[in-house]
Amino acid sequence: MKVEKYSRSFPDGVETWQAQMTVMTSLMILILMTFAAAILESTSLQTSKNIRRADVERSVESVFAEYQKELLEEYDIFGLDGSYETGSYTEDRVLDRMTVFGAIAGENQIEAIRFLSDNEGQEFADQVCRYLENLYGIDMIQDLIGREDEAKEQEEKAIDFQKREEENEKKMDEVLASGGSLEESGEGSEGEIENPLGVLQKLKHRVLAEIVLPRDRVISQKSVEGMAGVSGRTRQEGKGNLPSVEANASEKLYLIAYIPDHFKSYTKAEDDRPLEYEQEYLIGGKQNDMENLQIVLNKIRRFRMAPNFLYLQTDETKKAEAKVLAGIVSALLGNPGLTEVVAQGVLMAWAYGESIMDLRVLTAGGKVPSVKTKETWKLSLSGLLKLGTTQDSGSSSAGESGLSYEDYLKMLSLLETKETLRMRMLDLLEWNLKMRLNCPFFQADACITRMRIQSICQLRRGITYQFSTYYAYQ
C-alpha cells in the first residue's frame, strides 16, 4: 500500500507561520499565572495567619497589661487578677477579656497557666529573686552568705542548752519540794531573803512580753482569725507545661533580703496593717500579733541563754556571789549539802534574767553583743530578785554594738524553710491587699503570672491555623 503525505496548499501571497512557539508561550503563560496565583494565595493565607497571630498576641499582652497595680506598688510583684474583682477565678473570664482586645471568641483556650501561689509560692519567689538581682545584684545578699550555717549552729546550741535547762529545772523542783515554801526569811544582816529559784519559777510562768516590753507601749492585739490565708486553704492550682525557670541557688537569701522593705516588725510597726508584727508572723505563723511576738521573744531568749550562762561560768566573782546566796538558800531549806546544786540553779536563773535584759535592749532598738564581758553584763544578782516585781523599772540601757532585734529576726528566718517563708509572705500580701489596700477580691491563688494560649483559627474554605502564644511577667 502506498502512503501519501498529507499537505495543504495556500493561495499565492498568503504567508505561513510555525505554531509551536505560540503553543509553548501559551503554556508558559498559563504556568506562570498558576504559579503567581499560588504565590498570591499563599501570601494571602500567611497574611491572614499573621493577622490572627498578631490579634491574639496583642490581646494577650493587653490582658497582662492590666496587672494588679496595688500588688506592684506595694510589693514590687507583677500579677494579673484572674477573678477580675469577683474573688472567683474562671478561665472564661480571662478568655472573654481577650475578646475585648481583638481576639475572636471561641478560637482560644488556656493551654497552660501559673498562679502566684503555685508550687508552694515558687512563682512569687522567682519574681522576688529577679527583682532584687536586677535592682541590686548579688551585693544585696552578701551579708547573709554563710549566715544560715551560723544560725543552725546557734539553734543547735540553744536546743542543747534547753535540755540542760530542763534537767536543772527538775532538780530545782525537787529541791524546792524538799524545802517547802519558795520564800523564807533569813536572820542577820541579810534581812529578808527571797529564793532565786522561786523567782525563776515565777518568771517562767509570766508572759514574756509582759516583763520584756516597755510598760508605756501598747502591745498589738490584732488578729486575722477567721480569714484563712493562702497557706491555710485549698488553693487553685495552675495546669499544663510551661518553660521552666532556672532555680536560684540563693533564693532563701533573696527572700530574707526582701523582707525588711516590705514587711514590718515590732520595732517598726504600722498600725494600719491587719497584723502589725508581720516579720514575727513569718517566724511564728500564728494569726494574732501577741502569739507571734511571744514566739519570737522566746526564741531569742533561748539564743541568749547559752552565751549568758557560759559567761557566768567564767566569771569567778559572780560565781562566788551565786555560791554565797546558794548557801543561804540551802540553809533556809534545811539542807546545806545542796549548796553546789542550788548554786547552779542560781546561775541558771541569773542567765535567764540577763536574757530578759537583753530582750529589753533589743526591743528598744538597741544591740546586744554575741558574747558577754564584764563590761557588757547588765543584771546584778540583787536586780535578779526584783525582775517582774513592782521594784523592777522595766528598762535597760541601750547597747550600741552587737546584734539588733532585726538581726535576730533574720537569723530566725534563716531557720525556716523557703517554702514556709514564701507562703507566709503570700498570706501577709493577701491580707494587706484585702484589708488595707481596698482589694477585698484579691486572692494569691487567682493571681496569674504566666500563661500559654492555644488558638485554632478558621481562615477560609475550611482551612484552619493552629498556634500557641506564651506570655510571662519578667
Buried (B, 14 or more C-beta within 10 A) or exposed (E): EEEEEEEEEEEEEEEEEEEEEEEEEEEEEEEEEEEEEEEEEEEEBEEBBEEBBEBBBBBBEBBBEEBBEBBEEBBBBBBBBBBBEEBEBEEEBBBEBBBEBBBBEEBBEBBBBBBBBBBBBBBBBBBBBBBBBEEEEEEBBEEBEEBBEEBEEBBEBBEEBEEBBEEBBEBBEEBBEEBEEEEBEBEEEEEEBBBBBBBBBBBEEEEBBEBBBEEEEEBBEBBBEEBEBBBEEEBBEBEEEBEEBEEBEBBBBBBBBBBBEBBBBBBBBEEEBBBBBBBBBBBBBBBBBBBBBBBBBBBBBBBBBBBBBBBBEEBEEBBEBBBBBBBBBBBBBEBBEBBEBBBBBBBBBBBBBBBBBBBBBBBBEBBBBEEBEEEBBBBEBEBBBBBBEEEBEBEBEEBEEBBBBBBBBBBBBBBBEBBBBBBBBBBBBBBBBBBBBEBEBBBBBBBBBBBBBBBEBEBEEEEEBEBEBBBBBE
